[in-house]
Amino acid sequence: MRRREEQSAAFRDALWVSRCVGHAGTTPLRLEDVEDLARFIRVRTLAAGEPLARVGDEPTAVCIVREGCLELAVHGSTGRLVIQTLRAGDIDGDIQMLLNVRMPYETRANVETTCLILDRSAFEELLATHPHVSRRWLTSVSQRLARSHSRLTSLLGEPLEVQVAQLLLEERVDDVVNLTQTTVAALLGVRRPSVNKVLRRFAGNGLVALSYGKVQILDATALAEVSAPQP
């Protein structure tokens, strides 16, 4: 019975991964593809603050966030800077593995985080033997790169208020952004006092509520109006 439950859980995880890495309408996975994907996945839970990979590491696995949050960070002259956060459905490590380059950033759990892991050998075998999965994964890579490019270009030249509003809306989970103001500033490449000033203005206008380490969105509609790029 326990073995059957474990197999069922693995299949559910595999089905969930298949939905994370492409559009079902354009690159559908067959049932046998999902069943095979389940054979390769292992589950790993990271405690808050626990690293998954360090700068300069050889990529050894692909990670899909199942629950929680991962931070991608680099270390500069001013200390540790978070450059991106990954949440449920986000993927890390596959691009570096495909390009055979070392990890350019540190990956660490922001809170207790459950990840679905595909080790290098499993990932390479999966792509080599399952063309449907391979096509879907490459579609996912293209979508993520296009999304990153779009985000960068949409923020260029925009006032800081617009940038902060957009970031809050992108990073919210149930209208809560579990990021410190220092992290928000690092993600936008600006100074923390500047972000603090904007957030206090938002709070004064009833758009958000501020507390230690997080921002609660009170009026998402108004915040979305602020986030609209200026004409």
C-alpha positions, 0 to 999 in steps of 0.5 A: 500500500505504501509503495502504491502511495509513493508511486501515486505521489511521484506521478502527481509530481511528474504531472505537475512538472509537465505543466510547469515546463510548457504549454499543454496546448502546443507541446502535450506530453503523453501519459507514458512521458509523464510516467517516465518523468515520475521515475526520475524525480526525487524530492528534497526539502531545504530548511530556511537559509539552506543553500542548494548551490553555490557560485562556481559549482558545477550544475549537478541537478535541475530543481523545480520549486514545489513549495516555498521560495528560493533566492538567487544571489551574488556577492559584490562589494556591498555584500550579498545581493538577491537578483531573483526569487523562485516560487512554485513552478519555477525552474533552476539549473537547467540552462547552466546544465544545457550550456555546460557552464558553472553556476553564476549565482548562489541558490538558497532557500528563503523559507522552508522549501520543497523542491523536485530534483532531476539529477544530471544523469536523469535529466540528460537521459530524459531529454535524450529518450523522450522527444516530447519532454525535450521539446517542452523543456526547450519551450520552457527555456525560451519562455523564461528567457523571453520573460526576463528580457521583457521584464528588463526592457519594460522597466528601463527608464520607468520611475522607481514607483512603477518599478516597485509596484510591478515587482510587488505584484509579480512577487506576491503570494496571496497578496503578501510579498515575503521579501525584505526591503533590502532584497527588493532594492537589490532586485531593482538595482537601487538603494534601500532608502529609495525603496523605503521611501516609495513603500512608505508612500504606498502605505500612506495611500493605503496600497500596502501595509509594511511589517518586518520582512514583508509587504502586504498588498491592500489594494492590488487594483490601485497598485496595478494602476501605479505599475502601468508604464508611463506613456 
